[in-house]
Structure formats: C-alpha cells, structure tokens
Amino acid sequence: MRVLNAVFAVSSVLLLLSTVWLVLADYNRPWRIHQREAIRWDAAMTRGVLEGEEIKAARGQIEAITAERAELEQQVASEQGDEIAEHEQTIAAQHNVIERLKLPLANERGRVNPKLQEIELASSKYGPDLPEAKALREELKPIQNAIVEMERQTVEAKQAKEEAQAQIAKIREQISDRDARLMDLQRKEDSLQERLAQLHPTGVEALTKLIRDSPLLDWLNPSEKVQQVVVPEVLVDLNFMRVESIDRCHSCHFNIDKPAFEREQLRVFAERQVAGDAGTDINKVEQPSVMIGFWHNAVDALPSLRGQLKGISDDALRSLNELRADAGLEKFKNIEQLLSHAMLDTGVTDEQASAWHERLRYLRDDLQAALKQSLGKVQYER
C-alpha cells in the first residue's frame, strides 16, 4: 500500500511538473518571442519619432499659432464683437422660427393624404363634378396654402440663418485657418501617442495587457496571436479536394509589411540610438556614424592589416583635423584621441556636425572594406 501511495505521489508530482512545463513552453513559443521583440522595436521607434526634431518643430509651431490665434480672437472680439453678437442673435431667432414651424408643417402635411383619399372616394361615388367632391376639394385648398406658406417661411428662415453664419465665418476666417493648422499639426503627434499607448501601455492598461497575455488566460483575447491570412487565389491539393491556402508567416515576421522596419531603416535607427547614448545630439545629425572604435580594434587584431590600418587612420585623422582647424580648435594628436572623442564631442560647430559624421562614416567604410577583403565575404558576415 505504501509503495502504491509513493508511486501515486511521484506520478502526481511529475504530472504537475509536466503541466507547468507545457504551459511555460507554450507561453514562450518562438512566434510569441518574435512578436514581443517586434512590439518593443515598434514602441522604441515610435518613441524615437515623438522625441525627434520633426515633432519638436511641430510643437513650436503649435505654440506660435496658438499665440497668434489668441491675439486674433482678442482683436475680433474688440473690433467686431457687436457685429458677431448681432449675427448670433439672428441665427438664434431664425432657428426658433424653423423649430416653431416644424410641428404645424408636419401636421398640415399629415392632413393632405387623408383628404385626398376622401376626394378620390367621393369622386368615385358621386362623380368629380358633384357638390360633395367639390366641397372636399375646397377644404383641401386652405391646407395646401398653409403648407406653401409655412414652407416659404422655413426656407426664408434657413436662408437668413445661413447668411448670418456665413458672415460670422467670414469675420472669423483667419481664426478658423489657425484652428485647421493646429489640428493638422496636432494630428500626427496624437496618432503617435495613441500608438505608443497601445504598444507600451501604462497603469491600468498595462495590467490589463499583462492579464490578457498571462499563461492559461491568453485564450480570452490575447495581444499575441497567430496572424493568419487566407489566400483564396493559391490552392492546396489535398488529393480529395483543393482548398484555399493559409499563410501564417506574419506571426513571426510581425512588422514585415511596414517600410520603417526594412533592414536599412532599422540599422539607421539603431545607430541613432547608439549615437545618442554616446553623447551625440542626434537631432543635429541625420545619419551619425557609430562603433568606429569597434571596427578599428577589429582591423588592429589582424597583424596582416596593421600597415593598411595606419594609412586609413592617418587619412581619417588628417581629414577630421581639417574640420577642427576650421572651427579654431586644437587638432587631435593621434587616432586614439580621435576615437575617444568622436561620439562624445565632435569638437566642431553645429553646422559642421554633418560633415564630421560623414568623414567618420568614410573611416568606418574603409575599415570594413579592409576587414572584408582580408576575411572574405562569408567569414566577414559571420
């Protein structure tokens, strides 16, 4: 009996452990990891755009236009406030006329069809020229005249209201133009903020996402899903029938349909982040050059390339020192001093920053070319 209990206990523990392992294995399936990494990249790139020069410039324009709008609002209120108030009173009065006529007009229109039916019935019963039919037609005339009059009054009221609205719009045209420009400028930032909130939620939203994606709870409505696309034009032969193919490639290649995630775009983004962390003002340089020291050390590690490395280093030192000389700064004495300051401080004016990083890029390209030529393409790419 004790042996049976021990076997049962061991098997229960093993079953529990295998269940936990199964849940964790499912939670960490490769396609889920790819999607998490893709979402982190997407959030980082969205945050980078929000912190970029374009959005900062848009915010500056928003502040300037908001100030202009406030001045225009004050100017219009002081110079044409009475005229606007008069037009607003006209709009309110004509609106009241339109609303007051709605119910009586509807009632009179509702009386027309029953009266027409009475006339038709009387005409078929007594004849159209007999007094009974004529009397009913006479009763219809006042109703029709009332409808025509109320419709005329409604049209006149609408025209007067629209004219007053047009006059106000003309007076406030410049203010409306500022409002439209503000909406256009704000729309992109709002869209990016909304997207960032979806990709990287905070507060209650973050807790909700955590619960949605938790093991054993992700069957409800998880944010990580198998991305399945049915391709009706491509059929799969199953011997007994041909069915539409199903493409699930997007589950792993999560951002493959977004131009911002092309290899070159990702490289540029990553380099800008590295440059920013190294102290470079990336808002002043469109394409900073990074990891110069890494490539220099990689070439220096190969004795056969040290002679070539000296020539490359001397050319780069001479080229970059020309920019420092133009800026009135002391020249770097050797390549080591240049590499230690290359990212932290370009040592040149803001106007020369792009040229500085362009020449650093030439240095990096020369180092990579030398390394590729020595190692071969296959070994170099590894």
N, C-alpha and C positions, 0 to 999 in steps of 0.2 A: 504493500500500500504506500509505504514511504517512497519507494522507487517511482511508483506511478505519479505521486504528487510532485516529486522532483522533476520528472520528465515533463509534466504538465507546466510547471513553473518556468522551466528553461524554455520550452516551446512558446509560452506566452510572452516571455521577455524578447525572444528572437522575433516573434511576430510583431511586437510593438516596435522594436528597432527597425525592422524591415519596412514597416508602415511609415515611420518617421523618415527613413532614408528615401522611400518612394516619394513622399511629399516634397522633401527638400530637393530631390533630383528633378522633379517636375518644375519646382519653383525656379531652379537655376538652369533650365534648358538653354542651349546656345542661342536660340532665336530671341528669348527673353533678354539675355545679356546684351545682344546686339541692339535691341530696341532701347534698352536703358542707356547704353552708350550714345546712341543716336540722339535721344532726347536730351542728354546732357550737352552734347555738342550743339544741338539746336538752341538750347537755352543760353549757352555761352555766347553763341554768335548773335542771338537776338539782343542779349545784354550789351554786347560789343557795339552793335548799331545804335542802341539807346545812349551809350556813353560816347559815341563818335561825334565828330565835328559837325556833321550834317544836322543832327538833332539839336546840338548846342546852338548852331546858327539859326535854326528854326525857332528855338525858344527865345533867342534875342529878337528875332523879327516879331514874334508874338507880343513881347513886352513893348516894342516900339509901336506896333499897330494898335495895341490896347490903349496906350497913352494917346495916340492920335484920335482914336475913337472917342475917348473921354472928352478931349478938347472939342471935337466936333459936336458931341452931344450937348455940351455946355453952351457952345456957340448957337446951335439951332434953338435950344430952349430959351436963350436970352433974346434972340433976334426974331424968331418965327414961332415962338411958343403960343401966342394968341391965335395965330392962323391955324396951327395944328389943332388947338383945342376946339376951334370953330368947326373944322372938318370932322373931328371926332364926334362932336355933338350931332352933326348932320348924319354921320354913319349910324349913330345910336338911334336917332329919330326915324330914319328910313328903315332900319332893322325892325323897329317896333311896328311900323306900318306893314311891313311884309309879314311879320308874325301875326298881326291882328287880322289880316285878310286871309290867312291860310284856312282857318276853320270855316268861315262863311263861304269861301270859294269852294271848298270841298263839299259842303252841304248842298250848295246850289248845283254843283256838277252831279251829285248823287241823285238829285230830283229829275234830271233830264231823261235818263233811260226809262224809269217807270212811266213818265209822262208820254214818251214816245211809244211805249208799249200800249198805253191806253188809246192813243190816237190810232195806232195800227188796228187795234181790236175794234174800235168804233167805226173806222173806215170799212173794215171787212163786214161789219154787222149792219150798219146803216147806209154806207156809201160815203165817199170822201167829201161830197158836196152838201150833205145834210147838216142841219144845225148842230147836232151833237158833236160831230167830228170837228166842225169849225170852231165850236166853243172850246174844245180841248186844245186846238192849235193856238187860239188866242191866249189861253192860260200858259202855254209854253213860252210865248214871246217875252214876258217880263223876266222869266227865269234866265233865258238866253241873254237878254240885255244886261241883267245883273252880272252874269258871268263875264261878259265882254268888258263891262266897266271895271270890275274887280281885277281882271287880268291886266287891263290898261294901267290901273293904279299900281299893281305889283311890278310891272315892267318899268314904270317910271321911277318907283322907289329903288329898284335894283340898279337902274342906271345912275341915279343920284348917289347911291351908296358907293358904286364902283368908281364914279368920278371923284368922290371925296377921298377914297382910298388911294387912287392914282395920284392925287395932289399931295397926300402925305408921303407916298413912296418917292415922289419927285423931290420933295424937301429933304427927305432922309436918304437920298440916293448914295451920297458919299459914305454915310454911316453903314448902310446895307452892304456897300462894296467892302468896307473894312470887316464886317461880320463874315462875309463869304471868304475873304482871305484868311481870317482867323480859323474858320472851320477847315479849310484846306490844309493849313499848316499843322493844326492840332490832330487832324485825322490820322496821319501816319504814326505819330507818337502814341496815340491812343490804341491804334491797332497793334503796335509792338508791345505796349504794356499789357494789353489783353492776352496776346500770345504768350508773353513771358509768364503771366499768371497761370496760364494753362499748363505750360511746360514745367514750371517750377513754382507750384503753389505754396502758399504760406498760411499759417494759422489754421483755421477750421478746414479750409480746402486741402491743406497738406495732410491733416488727419484723415479726412475722407478718402483721399487717394491712397494713403497707407492701408486703410481698412479694405478698400476695393481690391488692392493688389496683394493682400496677405495670403499666405498658404491656406488652402481649404475654403477661402472666402472669395477667391477670384473667379468663381463660376457665376457670380451675380452680374456684374458689369465692370470687368477689369479694364484698365487703361492699356494693358499689354495684351494684345490679341493677335491671333494668326490672321494675317492680311490675305484674304482670299479673293481672287479676281476670276470670274468666269469668262472664258474667251470663246464665244459661240462660233467664230469662224474656223477655229482649229479643233478638229475632231480626233478622238482617240478610238482606235479599233479594239473592241473587247470581244472579238470573234462573233458573238451573237448579236451585237449591235454597236453602233458608233455614237459616242456621247461627246458632249462639249468638254473641252479640256479646262482644267482648273489650275491657275497659276498662283503659287504661294511664295514666290521669290521675294515679294515685298516684305514678308515677315522679317527677314534678316537684313535685306538691303532696304532699310526703312526710309532713308532720305534720298533714294536713288533718283526720284523724279524731281528733285529740287536743284536748280542750277547752282545755288550757293554752296552745294556740297560736292561739286566737282573736285577732283584731286588738287588742281592748281589753286582753286579758291580756298580749300582747306589749308593748304600749305601757307598761303599768304596770311590767312587768319592766325594760324599758329605762330608764324614768325612775328606778327604784330604783337601778340600776347607776350612772347618771349622778350621782345624788344622793350615793351612797356615795363615788364618786371625788372629789366636790367637798367631802367632809368631813362630810356629814350622817350621823348614826347612824341608819341605815335600820331598825334593829331597834326603835327607839322611835317611828317614824312609819310608819303603814301605807301611806300614799299621799303621798310627798313631791312637792313642786312644783319643776320644773326649767326651765331655759332661759328664766327671766324676763328676763334681760338681752338675750337674742336677740330676743324679741318686742318689748321696749321699744325697741331700736335699729331694728327693722323699722318700727315706727309712727313713730319720730322721723325716719326717712328720707323720709317723705311730708310736705311742708310743710303740706298741707291738714289734716293731723291733729294738728298740734302743739298747737293750742289745746285739743283734746279730750284729748290726751295729758297736758297739765298738770293738768286736772281729775282724770283717772284716777290720776295719780301722787300728787296731793295727798291724795285719798281713801285710797289704799293706805298712804301714809306716816302719816297720822293713825291709821288702824286698827291698824297694826303697832306704832306707838309706844305705843298704849294697853297692849299686852301687855308691852312693855319697862318701862313705868311701873309696872305691877302687880308686875313682878319686881324693882323697885327699881333699874333700870338707866337709864343716860343715853339720852335719845331720839336717834334719827338726825336729823341736821340737814337732809338733802336726800335725794332719791330715789337719787342716785348712790351715796351712802354705804350706803343700804339694800341696793341691788343688789350691792354689793361684798361684803357680809357675809351676804346672805340664805341662801346654801347652806353657806358655811364655818362660820358660827356663828349660830344663830338668835338668840342673845342673850337667851333666855328659859329658864325652868326646864324640866326634862324633862316635867313634867305639862302645860306649855303648848305643847309642841312640835307636837302635832297641830293645835291651833288656829292656831299660827303658819303652818304649811304650808297649812292651809285658806284663810287670808286671802291667802297668796301665790297660791293657785290662783284666787281671785277676781280678783286683779290680772291674772294671765295670761289668764283668760277674757275680761276686759274689753278687754285689748289685742288679743286675737284677734278679738273681735267688731267692734272698730273697724276693724281691717285688712280683715276680710271685707266689711264694709259699704262700704268705700271702693273695694276692688279688684273686688268681685263674686265670687261663689262659684267660678266656673270658674278665674279668674286666681289667686284665693287658694289653691285646692287644688293648683295647679301649683307 
